[in-house]
Amino acid sequence: MFQRIIHLIHKTTAAITHGNLSQRIPLTGNGNEGDEVTAAINTMLDSISQQMDNVRQTSNAIAQDLRAPIARARSQLEDGALHARTEAELRTAIEHAIEQLDHVTSICDALLRIAQIEAGSRHSAFSQFDLVPALRDILELYSAVAEDRGITIKTIFPEKLPFYGDRAMFQQAIANVLDNAIKFSPPKGVIACSAQLILPSPHSENDGIVEIAITDHGVGMTPQDMAHATQRFFRAEQTHHISGSGLGLSLVQAIVQRHGGQLHLANNNPGLIVRIEVPLPRTKISKTMEINR
């Protein structure tokens, strides 16, 4: 029996090595330890295959998203070189090309940022701080953009809110969500931003949950869109006419997961509710209680 399992493993791994990623080790059906090992290996192979599919899909999406602005930049530069009659016309062509190349740079920067966060390279920047001032700083930055479109941002914050994490990184997540809310809201719309501390149960493994919700009344998402919204380069059909790279929520997801939290999307009928839940580490309980007094 042992030799048969070894033979099947060797046969399967050889097939996978030659490119057949769908190959799996057959189970004997006896329910013994050999089947348990085989099932564990097959589960690992399923995971690897899924990751390879994700890499291929992401690579294709990157190629498509970078190809368009690069092609437009080349076309604008070529058109300027061939047809510009004045310095002003040539300068205009160059400026338009630079805008397209800046878009390419922003996509590359976002991808690198997501990769760095997922790799956990910045965990050393985590610290204890009051989240309310950090949230208000971001809202202040976006208030002018919202006012230009006649959008009102309403806030419901406690006086203080303990948090443990990377302040700059988490502010970036909130900024991305708020940017989307403003971008997809109708003129004179209303965006609500709330934050609260959900106290832990007696036997909880954490010191409570920090919950942040940003709600808008914009175009929203279908349930199918919500299921794919955090995938890189995904854009809902009804938002294709609005500029963007489809990386905003991917970055939010990476940051929230880096903080041990969860990102939830829900329908606001109309609009979208983005809810972020981040647990406070139990080891920070003394500092949390001190801030919460």
Backbone as numpy.savetxt, mean C-alpha at the origin, in Angstrom:
# Nx Ny Nz CAx CAy CAz Cx Cy Cz
8.61 -47.47 1.63 7.77 -46.26 1.63 8.65 -44.99 1.63
9.69 -45.03 2.49 10.57 -43.87 2.57 11.27 -43.62 1.24
11.74 -44.70 0.60 12.42 -44.55 -0.68 11.46 -44.01 -1.75
10.19 -44.42 -1.68 9.20 -43.95 -2.65 8.98 -42.45 -2.50
8.89 -41.96 -1.26 8.70 -40.54 -1.01 9.89 -39.74 -1.53
11.09 -40.24 -1.25 12.30 -39.57 -1.74 12.28 -39.51 -3.26
11.86 -40.61 -3.91 11.80 -40.65 -5.37 10.81 -39.62 -5.90
9.64 -39.51 -5.25 8.61 -38.55 -5.70 9.09 -37.11 -5.50
9.77 -36.86 -4.37 10.31 -35.51 -4.12 11.34 -35.15 -5.17
12.23 -36.11 -5.48 13.25 -35.87 -6.49 12.63 -35.61 -7.86
11.61 -36.39 -8.22 10.94 -36.24 -9.51 10.26 -34.87 -9.62
9.61 -34.47 -8.52 8.88 -33.20 -8.52 9.84 -32.02 -8.58
10.88 -32.04 -7.76 11.83 -30.93 -7.75 12.56 -30.81 -9.09
12.80 -31.94 -9.74 13.46 -31.91 -11.06 12.54 -31.23 -12.08
11.24 -31.54 -12.01 10.28 -30.92 -12.93 10.19 -29.42 -12.69
10.20 -29.03 -11.41 10.13 -27.60 -11.07 11.38 -26.89 -11.54
12.53 -27.54 -11.38 13.80 -26.95 -11.81 13.78 -26.66 -13.31
13.07 -27.49 -14.07 13.00 -27.32 -15.52 11.84 -26.44 -15.94
11.21 -25.74 -14.96 10.21 -24.73 -15.31 8.77 -25.11 -15.10
8.49 -26.33 -14.69 7.10 -26.74 -14.46 6.72 -26.45 -13.01
6.32 -25.20 -12.75 6.03 -24.78 -11.38 4.71 -25.33 -10.85
3.92 -25.95 -11.72 2.64 -26.50 -11.27 2.78 -27.92 -10.71
3.94 -28.50 -10.87 4.15 -29.88 -10.42 4.10 -29.97 -8.90
3.41 -31.01 -8.37 3.32 -31.22 -6.93 3.57 -32.70 -6.61
3.95 -32.97 -5.37 4.22 -34.34 -4.93 2.89 -35.02 -4.63
2.59 -36.15 -5.25 1.31 -36.83 -4.98 1.27 -37.42 -3.57
0.09 -37.36 -2.97 -0.11 -37.94 -1.64 -0.44 -39.42 -1.78
-0.05 -40.22 -0.79 -0.36 -41.65 -0.80 -1.80 -41.90 -0.36
-2.35 -40.96 0.42 -3.73 -41.13 0.90 -3.82 -41.91 2.18
-2.68 -42.28 2.75 -2.69 -43.08 3.99 -2.81 -42.21 5.24
-2.57 -40.92 5.10 -2.65 -40.04 6.25 -1.53 -40.22 7.24
-0.42 -40.78 6.81 0.70 -41.01 7.72 1.64 -39.81 7.72
2.79 -39.97 8.39 3.75 -38.88 8.50 4.30 -38.48 7.13
4.41 -39.47 6.23 4.89 -39.16 4.90 3.96 -38.20 4.18
2.65 -38.37 4.33 1.68 -37.47 3.72 1.73 -36.09 4.35
1.99 -36.05 5.65 2.09 -34.75 6.33 3.28 -33.95 5.79
4.40 -34.63 5.60 5.58 -33.96 5.05 5.31 -33.53 3.61
4.68 -34.40 2.85 4.36 -34.10 1.45 3.43 -32.89 1.36
2.40 -32.86 2.22 1.45 -31.74 2.21 2.15 -30.43 2.56
3.08 -30.48 3.51 3.81 -29.27 3.90 4.68 -28.77 2.75
5.33 -29.69 2.05 6.16 -29.30 0.90 5.30 -28.71 -0.20
4.15 -29.34 -0.48 3.25 -28.83 -1.52 2.72 -27.45 -1.17
2.42 -27.22 0.11 1.97 -25.89 0.53 3.06 -24.85 0.30
4.30 -25.22 0.61 5.43 -24.32 0.37 5.58 -24.04 -1.13
5.40 -25.06 -1.95 5.50 -24.89 -3.40 4.38 -24.00 -3.93
3.19 -24.14 -3.36 2.07 -23.28 -3.75 2.38 -21.82 -3.44
2.97 -21.59 -2.27 3.32 -20.24 -1.87 4.39 -19.65 -2.79
5.40 -20.44 -3.12 6.46 -19.97 -4.01 5.88 -19.66 -5.40
5.00 -20.53 -5.88 4.38 -20.32 -7.19 3.57 -19.04 -7.22
2.82 -18.78 -6.13 2.02 -17.56 -6.04 2.91 -16.33 -6.03
4.01 -16.41 -5.29 4.95 -15.28 -5.25 5.58 -15.03 -6.62
5.87 -16.09 -7.35 6.43 -15.94 -8.70 5.41 -15.29 -9.63
4.14 -15.68 -9.49 3.08 -15.05 -10.28 2.98 -13.57 -9.96
3.06 -13.24 -8.66 2.99 -11.84 -8.25 4.16 -11.04 -8.83
5.35 -11.64 -8.83 6.52 -10.96 -9.39 6.33 -10.70 -10.88
5.81 -11.71 -11.60 5.57 -11.53 -13.03 4.53 -10.44 -13.30
3.45 -10.46 -12.53 2.40 -9.46 -12.71 2.93 -8.06 -12.40
3.71 -7.96 -11.32 4.27 -6.66 -10.96 5.25 -6.18 -12.02
6.07 -7.09 -12.53 7.04 -6.71 -13.57 6.32 -6.22 -14.82
5.25 -6.91 -15.21 4.48 -6.48 -16.37 3.86 -5.11 -16.14
3.33 -4.91 -14.93 2.68 -3.64 -14.61 3.69 -2.50 -14.60
4.89 -2.76 -14.05 5.94 -1.74 -14.04 6.31 -1.36 -15.47
6.49 -2.37 -16.31 6.87 -2.12 -17.70 5.82 -1.27 -18.41
4.54 -1.60 -18.19 3.47 -0.85 -18.85 3.38 0.57 -18.33
3.50 0.73 -17.01 3.35 2.06 -16.42 4.54 2.97 -16.74
5.72 2.40 -16.91 6.89 3.22 -17.23 7.00 3.49 -18.73
6.49 2.58 -19.53 6.62 2.72 -20.97 5.89 3.96 -21.49
4.67 4.20 -20.98 3.86 5.30 -21.51 4.51 6.67 -21.28
4.90 7.03 -20.03 5.51 8.35 -19.85 6.86 8.50 -20.53
7.63 7.41 -20.61 8.92 7.49 -21.31 8.69 7.73 -22.80
7.69 7.03 -23.37 7.38 7.22 -24.79 6.89 8.64 -25.05
6.07 9.17 -24.13 5.58 10.54 -24.31 6.72 11.54 -24.21
7.64 11.32 -23.27 8.79 12.23 -23.13 9.64 12.21 -24.39
9.88 11.02 -24.92 10.68 10.92 -26.15 9.98 11.63 -27.31
8.68 11.43 -27.42 7.92 12.06 -28.50 7.96 13.58 -28.41
7.83 14.09 -27.17 7.84 15.54 -26.98 9.21 16.13 -27.30
10.27 15.44 -26.90 11.61 15.93 -27.20 11.89 15.86 -28.71
11.46 14.77 -29.33 11.67 14.63 -30.78 10.89 15.69 -31.55
9.64 15.92 -31.11 8.81 16.92 -31.77 9.43 18.32 -31.63
9.96 18.60 -30.43 10.61 19.89 -30.20 11.86 20.06 -31.05
12.63 18.97 -31.16 13.87 19.03 -31.95 13.59 19.24 -33.43
12.49 18.67 -33.93 12.20 18.74 -35.35 11.37 19.96 -35.76
10.48 20.40 -34.84 9.52 21.41 -35.26 9.55 22.72 -34.48
10.27 22.78 -33.39 10.31 24.03 -32.62 10.99 25.13 -33.43
10.32 26.25 -33.54 10.87 27.35 -34.33 11.49 28.44 -33.45
11.11 28.43 -32.19 11.65 29.45 -31.29 12.19 28.77 -30.04
12.97 29.53 -29.28 13.49 29.01 -28.03 12.36 28.68 -27.07
11.31 29.50 -27.07 10.17 29.28 -26.17 9.47 27.95 -26.49
9.30 27.64 -27.77 8.65 26.39 -28.15 9.51 25.19 -27.75
10.81 25.31 -27.92 11.72 24.23 -27.53 11.71 24.04 -26.02
11.69 25.15 -25.29 11.67 25.08 -23.83 10.38 24.41 -23.34
9.26 24.74 -24.00 7.98 24.13 -23.63 8.02 22.62 -23.84
8.58 22.18 -24.95 8.70 20.74 -25.23 9.56 20.05 -24.17
10.65 20.69 -23.80 11.53 20.12 -22.78 10.83 20.04 -21.43
10.09 21.09 -21.06 9.39 21.10 -19.78 8.33 20.00 -19.72
7.61 19.79 -20.83 6.62 18.71 -20.86 7.28 17.35 -20.73
8.44 17.18 -21.36 9.17 15.92 -21.26 9.66 15.69 -19.83
10.10 16.76 -19.18 10.56 16.65 -17.79 9.42 16.21 -16.88
8.22 16.72 -17.12 7.06 16.31 -16.33 6.82 14.81 -16.44
6.93 14.28 -17.64 6.75 12.84 -17.84 7.85 12.04 -17.13
9.09 12.51 -17.22 10.19 11.82 -16.57 10.10 11.92 -15.05
9.56 13.04 -14.55 9.33 13.16 -13.11 8.32 12.11 -12.64
7.33 11.83 -13.49 6.35 10.79 -13.16 7.02 9.43 -13.08
7.93 9.16 -13.99 8.69 7.90 -13.95 9.50 7.82 -12.66
10.14 8.92 -12.30 10.93 8.94 -11.06 10.07 8.69 -9.83
8.87 9.28 -9.81 7.98 9.10 -8.67 7.54 7.65 -8.53
7.32 6.97 -9.66 6.95 5.55 -9.62 8.11 4.73 -9.06
9.31 4.99 -9.54 10.49 4.26 -9.05 10.72 4.51 -7.57
10.56 5.75 -7.13 10.74 6.09 -5.72 9.73 5.35 -4.85
8.47 5.29 -5.32 7.43 4.61 -4.55 7.72 3.12 -4.45
8.15 2.51 -5.54 8.48 1.08 -5.52 9.63 0.78 -4.58
10.66 1.63 -4.62 11.80 1.45 -3.72 11.39 1.63 -2.26
10.50 2.60 -2.03 10.03 2.85 -0.67 9.25 1.65 -0.13
8.39 1.09 -0.98 7.62 -0.09 -0.56 8.56 -1.25 -0.25
9.56 -1.45 -1.10 10.52 -2.54 -0.90 11.30 -2.36 0.40
11.70 -1.14 0.69 12.44 -0.86 1.93 11.58 -1.12 3.16
10.32 -0.71 3.09 9.42 -0.90 4.23 9.15 -2.38 4.45
8.87 -3.11 3.36 8.59 -4.54 3.49 9.81 -5.30 3.99
11.01 -4.79 3.69 12.24 -5.43 4.17 12.51 -5.12 5.63
11.78 -4.14 6.18 11.94 -3.81 7.59 13.21 -3.09 7.91
13.72 -2.31 6.97 15.02 -1.66 7.16 14.96 -0.45 8.08
13.72 0.00 8.47 13.64 1.21 9.26 13.01 0.98 10.64
13.04 -0.23 11.14 12.41 -0.51 12.44 13.08 0.25 13.57
14.34 0.60 13.39 15.06 1.32 14.44 14.50 2.72 14.68
13.69 3.23 13.75 13.12 4.58 13.90 11.84 4.58 14.71
11.40 3.42 15.19 10.17 3.35 16.00 10.40 4.00 17.36
9.39 4.73 17.80 9.46 5.37 19.12 8.04 5.64 19.61
7.94 6.02 20.88 6.66 6.37 21.48 6.39 7.86 21.25
5.20 8.19 20.77 4.85 9.60 20.58 3.34 9.79 20.59
2.92 11.04 20.69 1.51 11.39 20.65 1.10 11.52 19.18
0.12 10.73 18.75 -0.25 10.70 17.33 -1.05 11.92 16.89
-1.77 12.57 17.81 -2.65 13.67 17.43 -1.90 14.82 16.74
-0.80 15.33 17.30 -0.06 16.39 16.59 0.46 15.94 15.23
0.85 14.67 15.12 1.34 14.15 13.85 0.22 14.16 12.80
-0.98 13.80 13.22 -2.12 13.82 12.30 -2.47 15.25 11.91
-2.46 16.15 12.86 -2.81 17.54 12.57 -1.78 18.18 11.62
-0.52 17.79 11.72 0.50 18.32 10.80 0.18 17.93 9.37
-0.23 16.68 9.15 -0.58 16.22 7.81 -1.83 16.93 7.30
-2.82 17.08 8.16 -4.06 17.75 7.75 -3.79 19.21 7.39
-2.89 19.83 8.09 -2.55 21.22 7.78 -1.91 21.33 6.40
-1.08 20.35 6.04 -0.43 20.36 4.73 -1.45 20.23 3.60
-2.49 19.44 3.82 -3.47 19.19 2.76 -4.68 20.12 2.82
-4.77 20.94 3.83 -5.94 21.81 3.97 -6.04 22.80 2.81
-4.89 23.32 2.33 -4.92 24.28 1.22 -5.42 23.63 -0.06
-4.98 22.39 -0.31 -5.43 21.66 -1.50 -6.94 21.42 -1.43
-7.40 21.04 -0.23 -8.84 20.79 -0.05 -9.65 22.07 -0.23
-9.15 23.18 0.31 -9.86 24.45 0.21 -9.97 24.91 -1.24
-8.95 24.66 -2.03 -8.98 25.05 -3.44 -10.13 24.36 -4.19
-10.50 23.18 -3.73 -11.60 22.45 -4.38 -12.91 22.59 -3.61
-12.89 23.44 -2.58 -14.09 23.64 -1.79 -14.43 22.47 -0.90
-13.44 21.62 -0.62 -13.68 20.42 0.20 -13.43 20.74 1.67
-14.33 20.30 2.51 -14.21 20.51 3.96 -13.68 19.25 4.62
-12.68 19.41 5.48 -12.14 18.28 6.24 -12.55 18.43 7.70
-13.32 17.48 8.20 -13.77 17.49 9.59 -12.96 16.47 10.38
-12.58 16.84 11.59 -11.76 15.95 12.40 -12.43 15.65 13.74
-12.23 14.42 14.20 -12.67 14.01 15.54 -11.49 13.31 16.19
-10.74 14.07 16.97 -9.55 13.55 17.63 -9.67 13.69 19.14
-9.10 12.77 19.89 -9.00 12.97 21.34 -7.93 14.02 21.64
-7.84 14.42 22.87 -6.82 15.41 23.24 -5.42 14.84 23.04
-5.25 13.56 23.40 -3.96 12.87 23.21 -4.24 11.45 22.75
-3.29 10.91 22.01 -3.45 9.54 21.52 -2.08 8.86 21.47
-1.82 7.91 22.37 -0.51 7.26 22.40 -0.30 6.41 21.16
0.95 6.36 20.71 1.27 5.57 19.53 2.72 5.13 19.61
2.99 3.98 19.01 4.37 3.49 18.95 4.66 3.09 17.50
5.62 3.78 16.88 5.96 3.47 15.50 6.91 4.50 14.93
7.01 4.49 13.63 7.85 5.43 12.89 6.97 6.62 12.52
7.20 7.77 13.14 6.34 8.93 12.95 6.27 9.36 11.47
7.43 9.54 10.83 7.45 10.00 9.45 6.81 8.98 8.51
7.10 7.71 8.74 6.54 6.66 7.89 5.02 6.62 8.02
4.52 6.69 9.25 3.08 6.60 9.45 2.38 7.85 8.92
3.02 9.00 9.04 2.46 10.22 8.46 2.32 10.08 6.95
3.26 9.40 6.32 3.20 9.19 4.88 1.98 8.35 4.52
1.68 7.33 5.34 0.51 6.50 5.08 -0.77 7.33 5.15
-0.89 8.16 6.19 -2.08 9.01 6.34 -2.16 10.01 5.19
-1.02 10.55 4.79 -0.99 11.51 3.69 -1.49 10.87 2.40
-1.09 9.62 2.13 -1.54 8.94 0.92 -3.05 8.73 0.92
-3.58 8.32 2.07 -5.04 8.11 2.17 -5.78 9.43 1.99
-5.28 10.47 2.65 -5.93 11.78 2.55 -5.83 12.34 1.14
-4.70 12.14 0.50 -4.53 12.59 -0.88 -5.56 11.93 -1.80
-5.76 10.62 -1.62 -6.77 9.91 -2.40 -8.17 10.43 -2.13
-8.47 10.68 -0.85 -9.80 11.16 -0.48 -10.10 12.49 -1.15
-9.11 13.38 -1.17 -9.29 14.69 -1.81 -9.40 14.52 -3.33
-8.53 13.69 -3.89 -8.48 13.50 -5.34 -9.79 12.95 -5.90
-10.42 12.03 -5.14 -11.60 11.36 -5.66 -12.91 11.91 -5.11
-12.83 12.99 -4.30 -14.04 13.61 -3.77 -14.59 14.64 -4.76
-15.89 14.84 -4.77 -16.47 15.86 -5.64 -16.19 17.25 -5.07
-16.22 18.29 -5.89 -16.07 19.66 -5.37 -17.11 19.93 -4.29
-16.69 20.67 -3.27 -17.54 21.00 -2.12 -17.95 19.76 -1.32
-17.14 18.70 -1.43 -17.41 17.50 -0.65 -16.92 17.63 0.78
-17.16 16.60 1.55 -16.76 16.57 2.96 -15.95 15.31 3.23
-14.81 15.48 3.88 -13.98 14.36 4.30 -13.90 14.36 5.83
-14.16 13.21 6.41 -14.10 13.07 7.87 -12.88 12.26 8.26
-12.13 12.75 9.22 -10.94 12.06 9.72 -11.07 11.91 11.24
-11.07 10.68 11.71 -11.21 10.44 13.14 -10.12 9.51 13.64
-9.85 9.59 14.93 -8.85 8.72 15.56 -9.29 8.45 16.98
-9.05 7.24 17.44 -9.42 6.88 18.80 -8.58 5.71 19.29
-8.54 5.56 20.60 -7.87 4.43 21.22 -8.92 3.47 21.73
-8.91 2.25 21.21 -9.80 1.20 21.68 -9.08 0.45 22.79
-9.60 0.55 24.00 -8.92 -0.04 25.16 -8.87 -1.56 25.06
-7.83 -2.16 25.60 -7.67 -3.62 25.48 -8.60 -4.37 26.43
-8.89 -5.60 26.07 -9.64 -6.48 26.97 -8.68 -6.98 28.06
-9.21 -7.54 29.15 -8.35 -7.97 30.26 -7.23 -8.93 29.86
-7.49 -9.79 28.88 -6.49 -10.78 28.49 -5.86 -10.47 27.14
-5.92 -9.22 26.73 -5.38 -8.84 25.43 -3.86 -8.91 25.44
-3.29 -9.23 24.28 -1.84 -9.29 24.14 -1.24 -7.93 23.80
-2.09 -6.92 23.60 -1.59 -5.59 23.30 -2.13 -4.58 24.30
-1.71 -3.35 24.17 -2.11 -2.30 25.10 -3.21 -1.43 24.51
-4.01 -2.02 23.63 -5.09 -1.29 22.99 -4.85 -1.18 21.49
-5.86 -0.73 20.78 -5.80 -0.57 19.33 -6.03 0.90 18.98
-5.11 1.47 18.22 -5.31 2.81 17.68 -6.05 2.67 16.35
-7.21 3.29 16.27 -8.03 3.21 15.05 -8.15 4.58 14.41
-7.79 4.65 13.13 -7.90 5.89 12.36 -8.82 5.62 11.18
-9.80 6.50 10.97 -10.73 6.33 9.86 -10.79 7.62 9.04
-10.65 7.48 7.74 -10.80 8.61 6.82 -11.92 8.27 5.84
-12.95 9.10 5.85 -14.17 8.83 5.09 -14.42 9.93 4.08
-14.75 9.55 2.86 -15.09 10.55 1.84 -16.41 10.18 1.18
-16.89 11.07 0.31 -18.15 10.84 -0.41 -17.88 10.88 -1.92
-16.74 10.33 -2.32 -16.32 10.39 -3.71 -16.83 9.22 -4.54
-15.99 8.82 -5.53 -16.41 7.78 -6.47 -16.48 6.40 -5.83
-15.74 6.19 -4.73 -15.79 4.91 -4.04 -15.20 3.76 -4.84
-15.45 2.54 -4.35 -14.96 1.33 -5.01 -16.01 0.25 -4.94
-15.99 -0.63 -5.92 -16.82 -1.81 -5.87 -16.16 -2.83 -4.94
-16.91 -3.83 -4.45 -16.29 -4.86 -3.62 -15.13 -5.55 -4.33
-15.24 -5.73 -5.65 -14.16 -6.36 -6.41 -12.92 -5.47 -6.42
-13.13 -4.15 -6.55 -12.00 -3.22 -6.53 -11.31 -3.22 -5.17
-12.11 -3.26 -4.10 -11.54 -3.26 -2.75 -10.65 -4.48 -2.52
-11.03 -5.60 -3.13 -10.24 -6.83 -2.94 -8.86 -6.72 -3.58
-8.72 -5.84 -4.58 -7.45 -5.71 -5.30 -6.78 -4.35 -5.08
-7.39 -3.49 -4.27 -6.96 -2.09 -4.17 -5.52 -1.92 -3.68
-5.02 -2.85 -2.88 -3.66 -2.70 -2.35 -2.61 -3.36 -3.23
-3.03 -3.96 -4.32 -2.06 -4.53 -5.26 -1.36 -3.40 -6.01
-0.11 -3.57 -6.28 0.67 -2.52 -6.95 0.14 -2.26 -8.35
-0.03 -0.99 -8.64 -0.48 -0.50 -9.95 -1.95 -0.75 -10.23
-2.69 -1.27 -9.25 -4.12 -1.46 -9.49 -4.85 -0.12 -9.45
-5.72 0.09 -10.43 -6.54 1.29 -10.47 -7.96 0.90 -10.86
-8.93 1.38 -10.08 -10.33 1.07 -10.36 -10.73 1.68 -11.70
-11.66 1.04 -12.38 -12.07 1.46 -13.71 -12.55 2.90 -13.73
-13.31 3.30 -12.67 -13.89 4.63 -12.66 -12.91 5.73 -12.30
-11.64 5.37 -12.05 -10.64 6.38 -11.68 -9.53 6.52 -12.72
-9.66 5.83 -13.86 -8.59 5.86 -14.86 -8.38 7.25 -15.46
-9.42 8.09 -15.40 -9.29 9.43 -15.98 -8.57 10.39 -15.04
-8.29 9.95 -13.80 -7.60 10.78 -12.80 -6.15 10.33 -12.71
-5.24 11.30 -12.70 -3.81 10.96 -12.68 -3.44 10.18 -11.43
-2.50 9.27 -11.59 -2.03 8.46 -10.47 -1.27 7.26 -10.97
-0.57 6.58 -10.05 0.24 5.43 -10.44 -0.32 4.11 -9.93
-1.31 4.15 -9.03 -1.84 2.92 -8.47 -0.95 2.32 -7.40
-0.08 3.14 -6.81 0.83 2.65 -5.77 0.50 3.20 -4.39
-0.44 4.15 -4.32 -0.72 4.82 -3.05 -1.14 3.87 -1.94
-2.17 3.05 -2.20 -2.65 2.13 -1.18 -1.69 0.97 -0.96
-0.89 0.63 -1.96 0.15 -0.40 -1.77 1.15 0.06 -0.71
1.51 1.34 -0.79 2.45 1.90 0.19 1.80 1.98 1.57
0.53 2.37 1.61 -0.19 2.42 2.89 -0.23 1.03 3.53
-0.55 0.04 2.72 -0.61 -1.34 3.22 0.72 -1.78 3.79
1.81 -1.48 3.09 3.15 -1.87 3.56 3.48 -1.21 4.89
3.14 0.07 5.02 3.44 0.81 6.25 2.60 0.28 7.42
1.32 0.06 7.16 0.43 -0.44 8.23 0.88 -1.82 8.69
1.20 -2.70 7.75 1.68 -4.03 8.12 3.01 -3.97 8.86
3.86 -3.01 8.49 5.15 -2.84 9.19 4.91 -2.47 10.64
3.78 -1.82 10.93 3.43 -1.46 12.31 2.57 -2.53 12.98
2.44 -3.68 12.34 1.66 -4.78 12.91 0.17 -4.57 12.83
-0.27 -3.66 11.98 -1.68 -3.32 11.92 -2.39 -3.89 10.71
-3.63 -3.44 10.52 -4.46 -3.90 9.42 -5.11 -2.72 8.72
-5.28 -2.84 7.41 -5.94 -1.82 6.60 -7.26 -2.38 6.11
-8.36 -1.64 6.35 -9.69 -2.08 5.95 -10.32 -1.03 5.04
-10.98 -1.49 3.99 -11.72 -0.62 3.09 -13.19 -1.00 3.14
-14.07 0.02 3.14 -15.51 -0.24 3.19 -16.24 0.80 2.36
-17.43 0.44 1.91 -18.25 1.33 1.11 -18.94 2.35 2.00
-18.92 3.62 1.59 -19.58 4.68 2.35 -20.90 5.10 1.71
-21.21 4.56 0.55 -22.51 4.80 -0.12 -22.97 6.26 -0.15
-22.40 7.17 -0.90 -21.26 6.94 -1.80 -19.95 7.23 -1.10
-18.88 6.85 -1.75 -17.55 7.14 -1.21 -16.90 5.92 -0.59
-15.82 6.18 0.11 -14.99 5.11 0.66 -14.63 5.40 2.11
-14.59 4.35 2.89 -14.10 4.43 4.27 -12.80 3.66 4.36
-11.74 4.35 4.73 -10.44 3.70 4.92 -10.17 3.67 6.42
-10.05 2.47 6.95 -9.84 2.31 8.40 -8.50 1.63 8.64
-7.69 2.24 9.48 -6.39 1.70 9.85 -6.42 1.35 11.33
-6.04 0.11 11.65 -6.00 -0.34 13.04 -4.60 -0.82 13.37
-4.00 -0.21 14.37 -2.63 -0.55 14.76 -2.58 -0.86 16.25
-2.10 -2.04 16.65 -2.02 -2.38 18.07 -0.85 -1.67 18.75
-1.04 -1.33 20.02 0.05 -0.79 20.82 0.76 -1.94 21.52
2.07 -2.06 21.38 2.79 -3.17 22.01 2.59 -3.17 23.52
2.43 -4.35 24.08 2.20 -4.50 25.52 3.35 -3.93 26.34
4.58 -3.99 25.80 5.74 -3.52 26.54 5.73 -2.02 26.74
4.84 -1.31 26.02 4.78 0.15 26.11 3.67 0.61 27.04
3.12 -0.29 27.87 1.93 0.03 28.65 2.16 1.19 29.62
3.32 1.24 30.26 3.55 2.31 31.22 3.58 3.67 30.54
4.25 3.74 29.39 4.30 5.00 28.66 2.94 5.37 28.11
2.18 4.35 27.67 0.85 4.61 27.13 -0.05 5.22 28.18
-0.05 4.63 29.36 -0.91 5.12 30.43 -0.49 6.52 30.84
0.82 6.80 30.79 1.31 8.12 31.15 0.79 9.18 30.16
0.83 8.88 28.85 0.35 9.81 27.85 -1.16 9.97 27.93
-1.85 8.88 28.30 -3.31 8.88 28.27 -3.93 9.58 29.46
-3.14 9.97 30.44 -3.68 10.64 31.61 -4.01 12.10 31.32
